Amino acid sequence: MEKARIDWENIGFGYIKTPYRFVSDYKNGAWDEGKLTEDDKVVITECAGVLQYAQTCFEGLKAYTTQHGNIVCFRPDLNAERMHDSALRLEMPPFPQDKFVQAVREVVKANAAYVPPYGSGATLYIRPYMFGSDAVIGVKPANEYQFRIFTTPVGPYFKGGVKPIVIKVSDFDRAAPHGTGHIKAGLNYAMSLHAIVTAHKEGFAENMYLDPATRTKVEETGGANFLFVTKDGTVVTPKSDSILPSITRRSLCYVAEHYLGMKVEHREVLFSEVKDFAECGLCGTAAVISPVGKIYDHGKEICFPSGMEKMGPVIQKLYDTLTGIQMGRIEAPKGWIEVIE
């Protein structure tokens, strides 16, 4: 297929409209079959549940062109599962998981000309989302919902190469105990905006959020899970009921254990431990892993031995292996790669 006329090497990480999106409506207790449409406008009542009470959740995943020329998605079944859980927590009717994966297939295939070519560093970002669409004035769940998926080609997250970032320990809380931190609700990200804008103004790339109950344990950033490496080469990821279960984090842990033969621990991580780790990274869909070189803690600095020039050696191996799997250079575990065409 002939690709769209885009300067793939120089696009940024932003929105570029593609021709098709998927739309399905929930009315009278059931989801309809859904359809592809070229209409990118969402028309809802001014009293819609999403506008009044933020009843919305979303997902994020990517489509890639592999070295063999196939268009593939990475573990969309896990995005379907996580969106199902998000919907239940927000009293929304879950979109069927099998239909979620099928809808992803349809919308990617329809926009195949906008899946960047292999080697460009760019990918097709896929954004499924759901929201309450009918009028709700009392504080209660909506009766009608809309599920949509749009796509947009995006450039590499790291323009000009990967450089370790500097982050700060935030004075804000990302999520309340027993709250919604473990789901991908829009309201979580709205609450993080002031904190991230404040961090950027102070010269930091991201926030490290501690647990809101005791402020002694590492949780996550506004949009990524932490991954640490001990000095003896063990991969450690923080465990908490208010951390979003990152699909990238789960995949990296599997890669560490089964491809690289490393020890992996998923457990509570005390902030007091952080100074003793050899490497630190933030993992998520956008960048896979963003290396952290330094953490600023109210006048004190935690500097990792891996330094500020490049990824640490273990994080580099994890990054290379997972991206190799995604791009078809390394054989994937069964069920990880959904071939679109």
Secondary structure, 3 states (H helix, E strand, C coil): CCCCCCCHHHCCCCCCCCCCEEEEEEECCEECCCEEECCCCCCCCCCEHHHHHCCEEECCEEEEECCCCCEEEECHHHHHHHHHHHHHHCCCCCCCHHHHHHHHHHHHHHCHHHCCCCCCCCEEEEEEEEEECCECCCCCCCCCEEEEEEEEEECCCCCCCCCCEEEEECCCCCCCCCCCCCCCEHHHHHHHHHHHHHHHHCCCCEEECECCCCCCEECECCCCEEEEECCCCCEEEECCCCCCCCHHHHHHHHHHHHHCCCCEEEECCEHHHHHHCCEEEEEECCCEEEEEEEEEECCEEEECCCCCCCCCHHHHHHHHHHHHHHCCCCCCCCCCEEECC
